[in-house]
Amino acid sequence: MRQLLITAGLLLPLALDTFALAAALGMAGLERRDRLRVTLVFTVFEAGMPIAGLLVGRVAGSLIGRWAGYGAILFLFIAGFLLLRPGQNDDDEERRLSLLAHARGLAIIDLGLSISVDELTVGLSAGLLGLSTAVTVIWIAVQAFAAAQLGLSLGARLGVEIRERSEQVAGVALIGVALVLLALKLLKI
């Protein structure tokens, strides 16, 4: 039950971040025919990056032993603070979103990697915590697909303020998960 709650706590911020990016794409005027392609790119990269993070986390966890949990907490704090940082220049963000919406071939790989760094961090934390690789990756893929579809569908109707707020809520949620894990670790629950 504890692993399920931790996994759920890690998924909510990821879903909010995926939703925010997908909503921005919807606001940028992504064509209806491109929505499934973009959703699949999100899903593949957001499910794939945690695998790399989980593998690195498991190896690092076995090397640092009982300190692995604290490493996971540190990475969650870092990921949360990165999501809270002020947004990029609006022109740069709009150009990046336009590139993502129309990317083909190798450009998709570059853009896919750029949108899934937080999943790598969460995967690393999940690996350090010893969470199930299969369960974590499946749930990340499900949330990525659902959040991307919802964000793309609602993006044209939402304002920039809502998109930015969802990124901030995602950052606060990751920091909250890190604080809960720290409390559990210190109380040895």
Backbone torsions as a table, in degrees:
resi	resn	phi	psi	omega
1	MET	NA	-39.3	-179.0
2	ARG	-62.4	-42.9	179.3
3	GLN	-64.5	-36.6	178.4
4	LEU	-63.9	-43.5	179.0
5	LEU	-66.1	-40.2	178.3
6	ILE	-65.1	-44.2	178.9
7	THR	-60.9	-44.3	178.3
8	ALA	-62.6	-39.4	177.9
9	GLY	-64.6	-30.9	177.6
10	LEU	-78.6	-29.6	-175.7
11	LEU	-75.6	-37.2	-177.3
12	LEU	-56.3	-50.7	178.8
13	PRO	-61.6	-37.2	178.8
14	LEU	-64.1	-41.9	179.3
15	ALA	-63.5	-41.2	179.0
16	LEU	-63.9	-41.4	179.6
17	ASP	-67.3	-43.0	177.6
18	THR	-62.7	-43.3	177.3
19	PHE	-58.3	-44.8	-178.2
20	ALA	-61.3	-45.8	179.8
21	LEU	-66.5	-42.8	178.8
22	ALA	-65.4	-37.9	177.4
23	ALA	-63.8	-38.9	177.3
24	ALA	-62.9	-39.6	176.4
25	LEU	-65.0	-40.1	176.8
26	GLY	-63.1	-37.9	177.4
27	MET	-69.7	-29.9	-178.9
28	ALA	-76.9	-2.9	175.2
29	GLY	90.0	35.8	177.9
30	LEU	-62.7	130.7	179.7
31	GLU	-64.8	147.7	-179.1
32	ARG	-58.2	-38.0	-177.7
33	ARG	-69.2	-21.2	-178.9
34	ASP	-91.3	-8.4	-175.7
35	ARG	-62.1	-44.2	-179.1
36	LEU	-66.1	-40.9	179.3
37	ARG	-60.8	-46.4	179.7
38	VAL	-65.3	-41.0	178.7
39	THR	-61.0	-42.2	179.2
40	LEU	-67.0	-37.2	176.2
41	VAL	-62.4	-46.9	177.0
42	PHE	-55.1	-50.2	-174.7
43	THR	-62.8	-45.8	-178.9
44	VAL	-62.4	-47.9	-177.4
45	PHE	-73.2	-38.8	-178.3
46	GLU	-74.2	-20.4	173.6
47	ALA	-90.7	-29.1	-178.5
48	GLY	-77.1	-40.2	-177.7
49	MET	-62.6	-39.4	177.4
50	PRO	-63.1	-28.4	177.5
51	ILE	-61.3	-46.9	177.4
52	ALA	-60.9	-44.4	178.8
53	GLY	-63.5	-42.5	178.5
54	LEU	-61.0	-44.2	-179.3
55	LEU	-64.0	-45.1	178.0
56	VAL	-64.5	-41.5	179.5
57	GLY	-62.8	-40.3	178.5
58	ARG	-63.7	-44.7	179.2
59	VAL	-64.2	-47.7	179.8
60	ALA	-62.8	-38.9	179.3
61	GLY	-62.1	-39.2	178.9
62	SER	-70.5	-27.7	179.3
63	LEU	-77.8	-38.4	-176.0
64	ILE	-98.3	-4.0	171.5
65	GLY	60.3	-125.6	-172.9
66	ARG	-67.2	-12.0	178.4
67	TRP	-86.2	-4.6	-176.6
68	ALA	-58.7	-41.1	179.2
69	GLY	-59.9	-39.4	178.1
70	TYR	-68.0	-34.8	175.3
71	GLY	-62.9	-42.2	178.4
72	ALA	-61.6	-43.3	179.4
73	ILE	-62.1	-43.5	178.6
74	LEU	-59.6	-44.8	-179.8
75	PHE	-65.8	-34.1	176.7
76	LEU	-67.7	-40.2	175.1
77	PHE	-59.6	-46.5	-179.3
78	ILE	-60.7	-47.3	179.7
79	ALA	-61.1	-42.0	178.5
80	GLY	-62.3	-45.3	179.7
81	PHE	-66.9	-33.3	176.6
82	LEU	-64.7	-37.1	177.4
83	LEU	-71.4	-24.1	-179.7
84	LEU	-84.2	-15.3	-177.3
85	ARG	-61.8	152.1	-179.0
86	PRO	-57.2	148.2	-179.2
87	GLY	-62.1	162.5	178.9
88	GLN	-75.2	173.5	174.2
89	ASN	-56.3	132.9	-176.4
90	ASP	-59.4	-36.8	179.3
91	ASP	-66.1	-42.7	178.1
92	ASP	-63.7	-42.6	179.9
93	GLU	-63.7	-42.9	179.8
94	GLU	-64.7	-39.7	178.1
95	ARG	-65.0	-43.9	179.3
96	ARG	-61.8	-43.1	179.4
97	LEU	-66.3	-38.6	177.9
98	SER	-64.4	-40.7	177.1
99	LEU	-62.4	-43.4	179.9
100	LEU	-63.4	-42.2	-177.6
101	ALA	-63.3	-30.2	-174.7
102	HIS	-114.8	10.0	-176.7
103	ALA	-67.7	144.8	175.8
104	ARG	-138.9	158.7	173.0
105	GLY	59.4	-133.9	-175.8
106	LEU	-66.2	-25.4	178.8
107	ALA	-62.4	-31.0	178.6
108	ILE	-64.5	-38.1	-179.8
109	ILE	-62.9	-47.4	179.3
110	ASP	-60.4	-48.1	-179.1
111	LEU	-69.3	-36.9	177.4
112	GLY	-61.5	-41.1	177.0
113	LEU	-64.4	-39.2	-177.2
114	SER	-68.1	-26.6	-179.0
115	ILE	-91.2	-5.0	-173.0
116	SER	-119.5	21.1	179.4
117	VAL	-65.5	-38.6	179.5
118	ASP	-65.1	-31.6	175.8
119	GLU	-67.1	-34.7	175.8
120	LEU	-61.8	-44.6	179.6
121	THR	-64.1	-43.7	178.8
122	VAL	-66.3	-39.8	176.6
123	GLY	-61.4	-41.5	177.2
124	LEU	-60.8	-45.4	177.9
125	SER	-62.7	-42.9	178.8
126	ALA	-62.5	-38.6	177.3
127	GLY	-65.7	-42.1	177.9
128	LEU	-64.8	-31.1	178.9
129	LEU	-83.7	-9.1	178.7
130	GLY	77.1	25.9	179.4
131	LEU	-71.8	157.1	179.6
132	SER	-63.9	126.1	-179.2
133	THR	-63.4	-49.8	-176.1
134	ALA	-61.5	-48.5	-178.2
135	VAL	-63.0	-45.4	-179.2
136	THR	-61.3	-47.8	-177.5
137	VAL	-66.6	-41.6	179.1
138	ILE	-61.6	-46.4	-179.3
139	TRP	-67.2	-35.5	176.7
140	ILE	-64.8	-41.6	178.4
141	ALA	-63.4	-43.4	179.9
142	VAL	-62.7	-46.7	-178.9
143	GLN	-67.1	-36.4	179.8
144	ALA	-63.5	-45.7	179.6
145	PHE	-62.2	-49.5	-177.4
146	ALA	-65.3	-45.6	-178.5
147	ALA	-66.5	-37.6	178.8
148	ALA	-66.3	-44.9	179.2
149	GLN	-62.6	-44.2	179.7
150	LEU	-64.5	-45.4	179.6
151	GLY	-63.5	-42.8	178.2
152	LEU	-64.4	-38.6	-179.6
153	SER	-69.6	-40.6	-176.2
154	LEU	-92.7	-13.2	-173.6
155	GLY	-53.8	-42.6	-178.3
156	ALA	-66.4	-21.9	-177.7
157	ARG	-97.0	-12.0	-177.6
158	LEU	-97.7	154.5	177.0
159	GLY	-91.0	166.6	178.9
160	VAL	-60.1	-35.1	-179.1
161	GLU	-58.1	-44.5	-179.2
162	ILE	-66.0	-42.0	179.4
163	ARG	-61.5	-46.3	180.0
164	GLU	-65.7	-37.9	178.3
165	ARG	-63.9	-38.7	-179.3
166	SER	-66.4	-34.0	174.8
167	GLU	-65.3	-40.5	179.2
168	GLN	-67.3	-40.7	177.3
169	VAL	-62.5	-38.4	177.5
170	ALA	-61.5	-43.1	178.1
171	GLY	-62.8	-45.6	178.5
172	VAL	-62.7	-39.7	179.9
173	ALA	-64.3	-41.6	177.6
174	LEU	-64.0	-40.8	177.3
175	ILE	-64.9	-38.6	176.7
176	GLY	-62.2	-43.5	177.3
177	VAL	-61.4	-42.5	179.0
178	ALA	-61.8	-41.4	179.1
179	LEU	-65.7	-41.3	177.9
180	VAL	-63.0	-45.5	178.7
181	LEU	-62.2	-39.2	178.1
182	LEU	-63.3	-44.8	178.9
183	ALA	-61.7	-44.5	178.0
184	LEU	-61.3	-39.5	-178.8
185	LYS	-67.7	-45.2	-178.5
186	LEU	-68.7	-33.9	178.4
187	LEU	-85.8	-4.9	179.5
188	LYS	55.3	47.0	178.1
189	ILE	-93.7	NA	NA
